[in-house]
Amino acid sequence: MINVIFMGTPDYANAILKRLIEDADINVKAVYTQPDKPVGRKKVLTAPIVKTTAQENNIPVYQPQSLRDESVVAELLQIECDYIVVAAYGQILPRAILDHAPCINLHASILPQYRGASPIQQTLLHGDKETGVTAMLMEEGLDTGDILKIEKIEVGDDEMVESLFERLTQVAAALTLDVLKNFTAYTPVPQDDAAATHCKKITKADGLVHFDDAQTLFNKYRAFTPWPGIYLASKLKLKKIALEDTESKNRAGEILSIDKESIVVGCEKGSLRIFRVQPESKKEMDVLAYINGKRLSLADTLS
């Protein structure tokens, strides 16, 4: 039996935790996750999904504000385990915990590319053709530890973040079990720090787009739908779009064509087909209803 402490917070982590719980060779002795947080307009205090899963399976749950607290560390060190598995936990582990047992992190990129908080979105923003999940040994740096194994997958040209997220989650869950059960078979390989790239947490401001480059805008749509969504300076949200072409030269925002269910809008480079939009403080609507309401037609500018 392999005894594991699990650390994680969002859906990505929850899928890995579930796979560990289901496996007869794994005993999850404790789960560490972030504290409950207010959610929604009414600020309802809501538990992380990982906490719910742990409680449903009678696994002790710990939700420290910080792992830097000496009493928190002391409490964790009382839990005997063979490994600590970390997936999108949201805190850096101090040296005392790293020394307690091998700490295995599952990061949703091909490290050292996209160290940090938003690797899946970055894959789409950069139009990458492949990505993957890296299992690594954790150290005190952010996603800098030695690599145990990488599983790679191809990325579709039109793939959206929710689809890629789901596929990488399943890869991560299978990779976790592989590494835990075959840990001694893998030789840790140091990362090439010179090749490292970093990514930050996504904010609502990242959703602002301009009709400059169609491919860039479309990649933002892929990466930021449903959240934070993409929107113009006018606050008009582009809810459903497709890439029309990547090379044509146009006036930014010009309506190039109109058909029964969509319009084609020019970018300085390339063009986009737009199906649905959402004006500020209004409901989502088909784009024809929007341009009719604004009395926009061919050669006018969508803004």
C-alpha positions, 0 to 999 in steps of 0.5 A: 500500500502506498500512503499519500498526502494529497495537496490541491484545490481546483477541478484539475486537482480533484480529478487526480484525487479521485483517481488516487482514491479509486486505486486499491494500491493507494491510501490517501491519508490526508488532503490539504486544500485552500480555505473556503472562500466567498463565491458569487454576488452573495459571497456564499462561503464555498468549499474547494471541490477537493475538500468535498471529495475528501469528506465524501471519502472520510479523508481528513482535510486540512485548510491552512492559510499558510504552510509557513506556519510552524504549527501547521508544518509540525502537524503535517510532519506527524502524518506518515506517508510515502509521497506527497502529491501536489496538483494546483495547490496554490502554495509554495511548500517549505523545506521541512515539508519537502524533506518529509517525503518525496513531493511530486507535482503535476504541472500542466505544461511541458516544463520548463515551458510555462512555469506558473499559474496559467500554463493551459491558457498560455498553450492556446495563447501561443498557438502551440501544437502540443502540450502535456503534463510534467511530473516533477520532484518539487523544490522550493522554487516555482515549478523548477524541480527535477523532471520525472516524466512528461506525457505529451498530447497534440492540441487542436487548431480550434481547441478551447480551454475547457476541452484542453483542460479536461484532456490534460486532467485525465493525462495528469491523473494517469501519470500520477498513478504511473509515477507513484507505482514506478517511482524508483524506475524514473531518474530525475532530470534537471530542468534547463533553466535557460529555456524556462518561460513563466506565466502569471495568473489570468485576470479579467483585464486580460480579456480585452482584445483589438481587431489587430491580428485575427489569429491572436484574437482567436487564440485569446478567445480559445484561451479565455472562454468562458472566463474572463471572456474576450471583449472590445474597448466598448465592453462588447463581449465576443461570445462565439467567433471563428477564424475566417482567414489569417493573411488579408489586410483590412481596416480594423473592425470593418464589417466585410460581409453579412449572412443569415447567422454571422458577420465577417469582421476585418482585422489589420491582419486577417478576419474573424466570423462573429456569431454571438455577442453580448453588449455591456449589462445586456443579455447575449444575442446573435450578432445580426440582432446587435448590428440591426439594433445599432444600424450597422451595415457593410463597411461600418465598424464594429466597436 
